[in-house]
Amino acid sequence: MNGIFTEEWYKFSGNEDVLTKPPKQRQCGSASPIWFDGQYPTSYAEVLTVTACMVGNDTDCEHSWNVSVMHCGEYNVAYYGSPQSHTNTGCGRYCMEYTNGPCSNYSVIDYDFTRHPDYYDDTYNHNCDYQWSEGWFYFEGGYNLSTTPAKSGQCGSYNPIWINETIEQTVETDLVYFRACEGYSGKCDYTWSIPTMKCGSRNIMYLRQKGMCGRYCLEARNSSEVSTTPSYVWDEPCHWHNVITSKFDRSANYTLQSGEYENCYDMEIYMEEWYKFSGDESLPTYPLKSGQCGSSSPIWLDGTYPTTYGEIFSLTACVVGNDTECGNSWNVSVMHCDGYNVAHLKSAYYMTDCGRYCMETIEQTVETDLVYLRACEGYSGKCDYTWSIPTMKCGSRNIMYLRQKGMCGRYCLEARNSSEVSTTPSYVWDEPCHWHNVITSKFDRSANYTLQSGEYENCYDMEIYMEEWYKFSGDESLPTYPLKSGQCGSSSPIWLDGTYPTTYGEISSLTACVVGNDTECGNSWNVSVMHCDGYNVAHLKSAYYMTDCGRYCMEYTNDPCSNYSVIDYDFTRHPDYYDDTYNHNCDYQWSEGWFYFEGGYNLSTTPAKSGQCGSYNPIWINETIEQTVETDLVYLRACEGYSGKCDYTWSIPTMKCGSKILCILDRKECVDDIV
């Protein structure tokens, strides 16, 4: 049972029953467990009434209410609701009989040496036991859980889990309960119990996630070696440190250019901690010049680095200032690790005007090898954002250090032939054919579709929201003949009066007409249309502020009888199928279009409730809509609702294609299945 929040029929996922004998307080994970006083029915569909009893202080039945139970062959279902609806207490829980013996129903977790506390890895962010469902487990090799507090990184996890103590029992049981602890720095930030049971020579444990997404730690490989102090504490900075991204514009090779924007807040070094560069580089130990490392005040270290593993030296951090190599300074501890150094740095934001920690590069280049180009980014050909691009000649190739500094832009290449470079693109005269917005071609926008009585009309055409060039995704055109109210899914469809151009790049002016009361053109304005390669583009403006409820119409050139999709037969779509695991059964995978159900099935005309047709929100047909416009289509009224009521309704056009009946299915809401 995934929660009991409304009064409904319920069963347990493993077909267990609610207890019919009094439990004690705290059993079933509750201070007020609930049991049934009475006998279960034994014949299929037989219903009996039992009494639900809530255990209280010194009583087996402090609160009670009646519950109906039906026998369903292999299991029973019970009709009840939240305990809070029957009592004033806020913490009752229905108790479950447990018929499966843990000793014959547990899973084995494969041995992984990284689960031991003496394993440390700083790439541990996603190592989490989320892949398990809650249940009984045994660790391969017979390992028990660690009883040593663990810090982030131990056991290969950001959030290691260990055992803090054995919990003293107040209820007689074959189980031993351990207190699990999970925390970031060896502290017990989250705690819960772990029931364990002896099965022959094996200890099996009931494991679950209760705090953050953590990972269970195993005891040391040899239990005699377990210590409350991890063996690596003396060299902890080599294992536990922050990582600064190694970027060229932080290196001593890079120089801030005139007019270039300087970021004065070093986001990656925001608190006093141990740091290393992601590429294992070190901070320079030689004086720098203003502008190097992308900063007017680069920071370098004065001193000598340690060379022995775990050795710590104190160096001096120097900030380059006006006419001085060390205008401001403070001490920095540096530890040598395996192939790299880590430094105990503090944020320079409050100590300098615009300081930035500098980075050596592994291979130094000569200062004159770089050529700096000024990048520009802007919306209309203007240089709204600018920064430098270092470039270098590598044989016959020019390589460039590229980055985003303004908005999210895209780097442009030169013309294919440099002699063709021009400030005016070659296609400006036919630009609308290349640069236009696309309107989705949908049947309910076409002249073939008619808005039905009582059907919701969307008066804001979201796809045409500003005055621009547009085309339909299927290359259709707007009709050039008068329409009737209701066509194209609108009470005020818009058509064009005039003749389309026929030559590539030719532009003609047509008149947009809005159908009104007793008139084919109640409101009008001019529209420019350009002919392109096989289609037209039109310069349209939003009709929202010009009409009451206007919508641009579309000619429909596709024949539904040759352009439909087949939906595979699925027996769970019938109303006589019921499933209470239906939450995600939804026809979201379809795009709107014409469909045929395999086997020639029609849509159901019987109101359906949640769970029928394998769906939380089944859809059925309520009626055939009487037509007011002559058409080959038959419109059916779709209904969707939670309890067999028609909470949402819309029309479904259908068409006869030989022996097949096609229907156009649309997503008005995220309904869960077509019946």
N, C-alpha and C positions, 0 to 999 in steps of 0.2 A: 504493500500500500504506500503510494507516494503522497502521504499527507491525508488527513481526514478533516476537511474544512466545510463540507456541506452534507446534509442528510441524504444519503444515497445507499445503494447496495455496494458492499465491499467484499474482497477476498484477499488473502495473502498470496504473494507471487509464487511461493512454494507449496501452495495448497494446504498450509497448516490451518489449525483452528485456534480460536481464542480459548484460553485455559478454562476448564470447568471445575477447578479446585482453587481454593483461596491461596494467592501468593502472599509474600511478606512485603512490607515497605522496602523500597529500593530495588526489588526485583523488577525485571523488564526495563531497567534503566529509569525508573520513576519512583518518586516518593509516594505516589498514589496510583499503583497499578490497577487495572480494571479486568475482571474476570466474569464469566457467565455462570450463573446458578441455574441449572436445568439440564435437560437432555437434548442432544442434537437429533434432528430427524434422520431417518435411514432410507426412506423411499424417495425415488427421483421426483423432484418438484414438490415434495411434501414441505409444508411450512409449519414450524412450531414457534411458540413464544417462550423466550428465556428471560432471565433477569440479569441486567448488567449491574455488577457490584463494584464500587470503588473502595479500595482498602483505605482505612484511616487510622488514626492513633488508637491502638488497642481494640480495633474492631475490623472484622473481615468485610463489612459492608456498611460504610458510613453514608454513602449515597447510592441510590439505585433507580433504574428506569427499565422499561420493557424494550426488548429487541426482537424483531422477527428474523428467523433463520430458515433458509431454504436449502434442501439437499440437492446437489447437482452431480450425481454420479461419483466422481473422484474427489469432490470437495464440497464445502458448504459456503454459501454467501450469506452475509448478515446485513440487515438494514439499520444503520445507525449514523449518527453525526458526531460532531466535535463534542468531547466531554464537557466543554465550557457551556454548551447550550443546555445541559441538564443540571449543572451544579454551579456554585459560585466560586469553586476552586479554579485555579488557573494552570494546573499541572498534572492532569490525569492522562494515562496512556493505556491503550488496549494492549493486553498481554498476549503473547503468542506461544503456543506449545512448540517445542523444538523436537522434531522426530528424527532428524538426521544426526547420527553419531559423528562428532568431529573426527574421531580416529579413523573413520572410513571415508571422510569427505573433506580432505584438505588438499591444498596445492603446494608444490615444491618450488621454492625460489632458487634459481641457479646460483651457484657460488660466484661471487665477484669480489676480487681482492681489494677493489677500491672502496668497499664498504667498511673496511677496518679504520679505526681512528688514526693509525700511523700513516695513512695515505692522505696526501694533501695535493690539491690541484686548483689553480686559480681560474680554470675554465669550467666552473661547476654550476653556472647559473641555472641551467635547465635540467639538472640531475634531480629528478623528483619521482617518487613512487606513485604518480598519478595513474599509471597504466593498470594498477590493480583495482578490482572492485573489492569492497569490504568483505572479509571472510577469514577462514582458518588457513594458516600457512606454516610451513616447515622450511628452514634454511638448509640447503644442501651442505653436507659436511657436519651437520649437527651443531652449528654455531648458535650461541645465544646472543641476545642483544647486549650491546655494550652498557656498562654501568659507569663509564667515565664521561663527565661533561665534555661536549665537543663544541668547537668554534666553527664559524663559517669556513668552508674549504676542506675541513676534515671529512672523511668518509665520502669525498668527492661531491659534496653538496653545499649549497648556500645555506640550507636549513637542516642540519643533521638532527636526528632523533635518537635519544638514548634513554636508559632506564635510571630513574632517580631513587626508587625505593620499592620494597614489597609492601603492599597495602594490607593492614590488619583487617581481617574479615569479621563481619558482624552477623552474617548468615551462613549456615552450614552449607558447604558446597565442595565439589571435587576440584574446583578451579582455584588457581592461585592468581591473584591480580597484581600486576606491576604498574607503577606510575610512570608513564611516558613523559619525557620532557623534550621540548623543541625550542630553540632560541638562536639568536644571531651570534652572541659572544659568550657562549658557555653558560648563560643564564636560562632559567626555566620560564620562558615567556608564555608558553602554552603547555597545558598538561591535561592528560586524560588517562584512563585505565586500559591496560592490555590484559585480557583474560588469557591464561595459559593452562594447558592440560598435558598430563603425562600419558603418552600412548606407547607402551612398551619402553624402548630405550630412547624414544624421541620426545622432545618438547615441542608441541605445536602451539601457535599463538594466534589470537584473533586480532588482526591488524586492520587499521583504518586511518584515514587522514582527518585530523580534527583541528589543527592549527593552520599554518601556512602550508604550502606544498613542500613537504619535507621528504627526507630519505632516512630509512632506518639504518643505524650503525651496528655493525657486528662487534663482538668482543675481540680482543687482540688475538692474533694467531696462536699465541701461547698464553693461556690465561694467567700464568705466573708473571707475565711481563706487563700486565695492566698497571698503569700509573695514573694518578690524578693530574699529573703535569705532563702534557704532550712533549715528546722528545725533541721537538723542533723549536721550542719557545725561544731559545737563545738566538736563533737565526730567523725568527718570525717575519721580519720585514722582507726576506727573500721569498716568502710564501704568501704574505698578506699585504698587498699594496694596491694602489690605484694605478691605472695605465693611462698615459697621455698619448694621444694619437700622433704618430710620427708624420709630419707634413713638411713639404719642402719650404713653405713660406714661414716656418718656424726655425729653419736652419740658418747657419751663418753664411751660407751661399746666397741667400735671398736678401735683396735690399728694397726697402720701401721706396716707392717712386714719388716724385713731386706731384702733389695734387691727389695722391691715392688715399683712400679712407683707411684710418688706423683704428682697430678695435682695442679699446683701452681696458677691457675686462677679460681676463684670461679665464674663460668659463671652465676649463678642464682642471684648473688648480684653484679650488674654491674653499678648501679648509686645510688646516695644518695636518698633514698625513705623509706617509711614505709613498713615493711615486717612482715609476720608471717609464721610459718611452717604449711604445709598442714594437719598434724595430730594434730595441736594445742599444740605442745610441746613448751617449752621455752629454751632459752640459759642457760647453767649451771651458777650458782652463786657461784661456788667453784673452787679452783685452779685445773688445769689439768696438765698432764705430756706430754712431747713431744712425738708425735706418736699417741696420742689419737685423735679420730674424723678423722682419716685418714690423719693427717697433722703433720709435724714436728713443726709447730707453731700454735697450736689451739688457738682460741679466746674464752674467757669466760667473763661474766659480774660480776663486783665487786659491790655489793649493794643489796638492797631489792626491790622486785617487788611491784607495787601498787596493792591494793586489792579491791578498789571501782570502779564501772563502770565509765569510762571516766577520771579517775585520772591519772596524768602523773608524773612519777618520773624520775630523772636523775641518771643513773648508769655509771660506768666506764668500757669501753671495755679494756680487758687486753690480750696482745699477749704473750704466753709462749715463753721464749728465753733460751739461754744457761745459765743453773744454776740459772734461775730466773723465778718466776711465772708471772711477769708482766714487760717484757722487753720494751714494747711500749704500750701507752694507749691514749684514747680519750673519750669524753663524748657521751653517747647514751641516747636518750629520749625513755621511754617505757610507753605505755598507756594500762590500763587494760580494756578489753572488756568483752563480755558475755562468760566466760569460757575459755578465752585465752588472751594472751598479744600480742601487736604489738610493734615492735621496729624500731626506725628510724636509719637505718644502712647505712654506706657508704662502697664502695668497698675497700677491704683490699689490693688490688693488688699493689697500689702505696705506701702503708704505711708499708708493711711488706715484708720480703723475700719470704715467702710462707705461708701466714696466711689463715685460714679457720674458719668461724664462726661455733661453735660447737652446738650440740643439745642434750638436755637431752632426755632420754627415759622415757616413762611413768612408766615402771616397770624396776627397776635396777636388774642386775644379778651379781653374784659373779664373780670376775675376772677369777677364775680358771675353770668356767663352760665351757668356750670356748676352742676349739681346732682349730688351724689354719692349713689348708692344702695349699700347694703351687700348684696352677693350672698352667698347661702348654697348649699352643696352638701353633700348627705349621703345615706346609704343608706336610712334609715328615718325621714325627716322631721326629723332633727336637723341642726344646723348644724356639720358636721364640718370644712368648709373655708369660709373667708370672705375676700372682697376687695371693693374698691370698683368701682362702675361709673359713670364720669362720663357725664352725660346733658346734652343741650342742646336748647332749643326752636328749631326752624327753621320759622317760620310756624306751620302747624297740625300739624307733625310733631315727634315726640320722637325724636331720634337718640341712640344709645348707643355707647360705646366698649367692645366686648366682647372677652374673652380667656379662655383656660383657665388657671386657677390651681391647681385641686385635682387630682382625677382627671379622666378624659376624660368630661365631663358634657354635658348638653343643656339649653339654656335653655328654661324653661317660659313659656307665655303665660297671661295672665289669662283668666277665663271669658269666653265669648262675650258675655254680658250681665253687666256688673259687679254687678247686683242679685242675680245667682244665685250669687255667690261663697259657698262653704261650705267649712268645714274637713273635711267628710266627702264624698267623691266620691259622685255620685248612683247609681253602679252597684255599691256595695259588696255588696248582698244577692246579686247574681248575678256577683260578681267572677270566679269560676272560668271562666265562659263567655268572659271577655275576657282573662284572664291565666292562661295554662296553657302547659305544654310540649307539643311535638308529636313523636310517634313516627312514623318513616317507615313507611308502609304497604308491606310487602314480602310477596311470595307465600310465601317460606319461613317467615314468622311465622304464616301462616294455617292454619286447621284442615284445609285441602285438601292441605297439604304434609306428607309423612312423612319423617322422618330415615331414611336407608338404612344397611344394614349396612356397617360399616367407615368410615362418613362421619364427619368431624370435627364435634364438637359444641362450640359456644362457650358456656361456662358462665357468662359474665359479660355481662349485658344492659346494654351501654354506654349505651343511650338512656334507661334508667330507673335513674338513679344516686343519686337522693335522693328523699325523701318529698315529693311535690308533686302538683299537678293535671296530668293528661295527657289527650290525645286522639290518635287516629290521623290521619295527614295526609289520608287518603281518607274520613274521617268514619265508618269502621267502628267496631263495638263489640267488646268481649270476648265470647266465646261464653258462653251461659248453660245449656249442656248438657255432660254429662261427656265427657271426651276420653280417648284412648288414648295410652299411652307411645309416643313417636316423632312424634306429630302436632306441627305448628307448629315442626318442626326441633328438638325437645327431648325428652329422655328423661323430663322432668318438666314437661309443659305445665301452665299455670295457667289456670283458667276461673272464672267467677263463678256462684255458686248464688244465685238470687233473681230478682226481677222489676225491670226498668228503670223509672224514673219516666217519665211521659208529658207532664207539664205544664212549661212553661218555668220554669226556676229551681227546680223541685222537686228535693229531695234524698232519695234512698233509700239504705238500708244493705244491701249484699249481702255474701256470704261468698266470699273468694278461696280456691279449692281447688287444691292441688297434687297432680297424679296421682302415685301411688306404686306400689310393688310390690303387685299384686293389689288395689289400692284406688283409687277415684275421687277420694278426698279424704284423702291421707295427712297433710297439714298444712294449716291454715286460719287466716285472720284476716279482720277486717271491712274493707270498702272502701266509702267514700262515693261515690255517683254522682249528678251533677247533669245534668238534661236541659236542653239549650240549643236553639238554633234549627236543627233538622235533625240533631243529633248529641248524643252524651253525652260528658261529661268525668268521669274517675274519679280519685280521690285514691289514688295507688299509692305503694308504697314498694319499694325495691330488694329483689329476691328473693335477692340474692347470699348474704346472711348467714342466710337463713331456710330455704333448700333446698339440696340437693346440686348441682343443676344446673337450676333452674327458669327458665321463660321465659313471660312473659305472651303469651297466644294472641290471635289476631285472626280474626273472621269474614271470609270472602272473598266479596264481593258482586258483583265484576266478572266477566263472562263472558269468558274468554280468547279465544274465537272471534270476539268483536266488539271486542276491545281488545288488538290486537297491532301491532307495527311490522314493516315489510318492509325487509330488508337488501338493497341493490342488488347485482346479480351482479357479481363481480370474478374474472376468470379466474386471478388470482394466488393465489386461495385454494386451488386444487387442488394435491395433493401432487406432481404432475409439473412444477410451476413452481418454479424455484430462482433465488434472487437473493442475492448476497453484499453487497448494500447495504440490508439489512433491519433495521438496528438500531432504528429508531423505528416500525416497523409493529406497532401495538398497538391492540386494540379498547377503548381507554380511553374513547372518545367515547360509548359506550353507558351508560345507567343500567340497572340490573337490571330485567328485564321479559320479556314474551313476544315472540318474534320468529319470522319466517318468511323463509327465504332465497329471493329471486327466482329463478324457474326451477324451483322445487320440489326443489332439491338437499338431500340429507341430509348429516349430518356424516360425515366419513371414519372408517372403522374400521381404517385402516392406520397403524401407528406411524410418526411423522414425525420427521425430524432437523432441527436448526437450518438455516435457509435454505430449507427446503421451505415451500410455501404463503406464501412471501414474508415469513417471520417468524423471529426469533431463537428464539421459544418457541411452536412450533405446538401446537395442542390437537386431540386426536382422541378417538374413542370406543373404549373398551377392551372393554366388554361391556354386555349388557342385564341389569339387576339383577332378581333374582327377588323378586317382591312377597310381603310377609307380611300386608299389609292390603288389603282390597278397595278398588279405586279405578279411575277412568277414565284415570288417568295411567300412562304407561310411563316408567320411570326408566332412563336410560343413565348409565354411569360414564365421566366425562370424565378424560382423562389429559393431562398437560403435562410435558414434559421437554426437556432440552438435546440428548440423543443418542438419541432414540427410546425412552428408558426412562420409566416412569410415576413421575416424581419427586413430582408433586402430583396428587391425585385428588379428585373431588367428583361429586355426582349432578346430572343435567340432566333435569328433568321434561319430558315431551313429551305432546302431546295431538293427536288426530285431529279436524280441523275440516273436514268434507266431504272434498275431495281434498287438502287441505293438512295437513301435519304441522307443528305449532308446537312450539317449545322455549323454555324459560325460561333465559336465559343470565345468569350471575352472574360477578362478578369475584372469584375467590378469591385471585388474585395478579395482578400487572400482566403478564398473558400478552399475546402479540403478535398473534395472529390465530386466529380459528376456522377450521379446515380446511374 
